[in-house]
Amino acid sequence: MSRHIIPDTTTTDPAATNSVAVLPVGSFEQHGPHLPLGTDCLIACAIATAISQHHNVFRLPPITFGCSHEHAAYPGTVSISATALAAVIADITQSLIQQAVRGLIVVNAHGGNAVLTNVVQQANQPATPINVGLYPSREDWTEARTAAGITSTNHDDMHAGELETSILLAAYPSYLRAGWNTADHSASDRRYLTTVGISAYTTTGVIGYPSRATEAKGHALLNHLGRNADTLVTLLTEAARPEECQ
């Protein structure tokens, strides 16, 4: 299991010279009473592992902390600033350039890391010697839910719900605690979440339907996301810019 979180690649392994690197980015925040604080990190690592099973990529260790300020009311949540996260990504990207890596896939598993969209946009300027992609997109998640037979939507199953619980059941079942099958909570109108925090909409920290989660759905999600990264990998290795793909 640890190899799926911290890669065991050595400097002499061919993987260390692959042209595309994959960087998991998560967070350290509450995920209700049944999922660990590091859930987003584990999910990002599981997706990175799935990508590596379908593509020749250089897997990097995860960035564990993210922008989780909306979860600050819950014990255990630890955040870094958007500025700090952007700076870390920029430094890693610069180091990869020195290693002659042509493409970087940033696998983001926490919606609060919104700054990553701007980081990737800025990185893909014409003069930059590396292309950067952000994965999965909202569309990727929606398609993966359909492929896995998940019945809830991205909006309604926002946090510690059917999707996240399914992935942990498939990839890291020992991290789950009892009670996930009775922890459902609905809060469809969350328009002021970034102002008042998620605690204004849930007492447990859960917004979604973990009771619907299954190991089979988790495996289907990961398999789809691993295979579906092929378009992004191709874009990065062919040095295509967004305007060239329209």
N, C-alpha and C positions, 0 to 999 in steps of 0.2 A: 504493500500500500504506500509506503514512504516513497518509493520510486515514482509514483504518480503525482507526488507533491514536490519533492526535491529530486530532479532528474539525476541519474547516476552516470551521466555522460562524462568521459574523461577527455583530456586534451588530444589524445591520439585516436579517438573514435571518429569515423567519417561524419557522423551527425554534427560534430562541432564545426564543420566547414560547409554545412548546408547554406544555400543562398537565401532561405527564408527562415526567420526566427519567430517563435511564438511566445508571447509574454502574457501570462495570466495576471489579471488585476482583480482583486476582490475588495473586502472590507472586513472590519472587526466590529460587528454590531449585533444587537439582539435579533434573534429569529424565533421569538416565542419560547415557551418552556421545553419544546421537544427538539429543536435544532440548535447546534452550537453557534457561538459568536462568530466563528470562522466559516460559516456556511458559504458565503459568497466566494471566499478564497478557494474552498474545496470544489465548488461548482466550476469556477474558472479553470482550475487544474484538471478537472474531469473533462472539460471541453478541449483543453489543450492536448490532453492524452488522446482523446478521440481523433483530433486532427492529425496527430502524429501517427496514428494507426492507418491512416489513408494517404498521407503525404510525407515526403521527405522534408522534415523541418528540424530546426535547431530549437529544442525546448528549453526555455529559461525557467528559473524558479519564480514563484509568485511574489507580487507585491501584496502584502497582507492587509495593510491599512489603506483606507479610502476616505471619501467625504461622506461621513455618516451623521452629520450634525442633527438631522431630523429625528434621529433615534436617541439623542443624548439623554432623554428622560429615563431611559432604562439602564439599570446597572450593567457594567461590563463594556459598554460601548466606548470605543476609542477611535477618534478621528484625526486626520491630518487635513491641512487646508488644501483648497483647490490649487493654490500657487505651488505648494510643496509637491503635490502629485504631478503637476505639469512639469516641474523642474526635474523630478526623478525620471520621468519618461524621456525628457529631452536628453538627459545625461546618458541614459541607457542607449538611446538611439544613436548618439554621437559615438559611443564606444563600439556599437555594432558596425557603424560605418568604417571604423578603423580595422574591423575584422573582415571587411569586404562583403558584409551581408547586404543583399540588394533589397530585401523586403522584410517588414516587421508586421506581424499580426498581433494587435493588442486585443486580447480576449477579456472583455469586461463583463463581470457578472453582478455588478451593483449599479442600479439605475441612478443613484445619487452621485456617481462619478461623471456627471454631465460635462465637466470640463474636458474630458477626453475627446469629445467631438471637436472642440476647438483645437486641441493639441494635434489631432490627426490632420485637420484642415490646414493648419499652419505648416506641418511637416511636409506636406505634399506640394511644395512650391517647385516650379520648373527646374531651378538650379540645384535642388537638393539631391544628393547621390543615393538616396534610399527612399523607397515608397513605403508608406505606412497605411495599414487598413485596420478599421475598428470592427470587431466581430463578437457576438452576433448582432445584427441590426434588429430593429423591431419586426421587420418583415421576416427575417430568419427565425426569430422566436415564434412568430405566428405560424409559419410553415411547419416548424418542428412540433408545435403543439398538435397540429392537425395530423401529422405523420404518426405521432405517438398515441393518437386517440384521446387526447386530453380534452375534456368537455368544457373547462372554464376558459375565460379569455385573459389576455395579458392584463387588462385593466382590473377585472374583478378578482383575479388570483395574483395579487401584487406581491405578497410578502409571506414567506414561510408556508406557502400553500401547496396545491397539487403538483405544480411543476418542480419547485425546489425540493420538496419532500421526496418526490419520485426519483430525482437524480441522486439524492443521498442514499435512498434505498438500493439503488443500482450500483453506485460507485463506492460509497463509504457507509454501509449499513451499521457499523459499530458505533458511529457517531450519533445515531438517533436515540432518543429517549422515549419512554412510554407516554402515551397521551396524544400522539399525533393524529390518531383516528377519531378524536372527539374534540378537536381544537378549531373547527371551522368558525369563521367570523366574516360577516359581510359589511362593507362600508363603501358603497359605490360612489358617493359624492365626497370627494376629498380635495376640493378645489383650493383649499387654503393650507394644504399640508406643509408646503415649504415655509409658511409663516408661523404656524402653530405647532408643527411637528406631528409625527405619526401617532403619538400618544393621545392626541385629541380624537382619534378615530378608532382606537382599539386599546383595551385595557391589558390584553395579553401580549400585544405586539404582532399578532397574526392578522393578516387580511387576506383571506382566500379559503381554499377548501382542501386542506391536507388529508381529510378523510378519503378523498378520491384517489390518492396517490397509490401507485403500485411499482414494484421493481421492474416489471416488464415495460411500463411507460418510461421509466428512467433510462433503460437500455435503448429503447427506440428513439428517445430524444437525443441521446449522445451519439448514437449511430448516424442519425440524420444530420446533426450539426457537424460531425466529423467529415462525412462525405460532402456535405453542402459547401464546405469551405473551398472546394476546388476552383470555383470562379474567382474568388479573391486571391488565391494562391497564383493563379494564372495572370491576373492583372498585375500583381506585384512583381512577378518574375519577368514579365514582358515589358515592364517599365511604362505601362499605359497610364496616362493621366485621365481624370474623369471626363474632361472635355473631348478626349479621343474616343470615349466609349458611348457617346450619345448617338 
